[in-house]
Amino acid sequence: MVVLLKKCEMVEDEELVEVVEMEVGEVVCDYELGGEDVGVMKGCAVKGVEGDGD
């Protein structure tokens, strides 16, 4: 399982994004959906639609 965090580019504080990543990991573990094996990615759908490779 992979979790995609959207809108990360709108957050100026990188530490806040890291906290959200940790919280998502804990929720996934709580629901027994894969635990440590779950990947968390940061993404932006707008950049994908625009064709921006970054």
Number of C-alpha atoms within 10 A of each C-alpha: 11 10 15 13 15 13 13 15 12 8 10 9 10 10 10 12 17 11 11 12 18 13 12 16 20 14 12 18 15 11 9 9 13 14 15 10 12 15 13 15 12 13 16 16 10 11 11 11 8 8 9 9 6 7
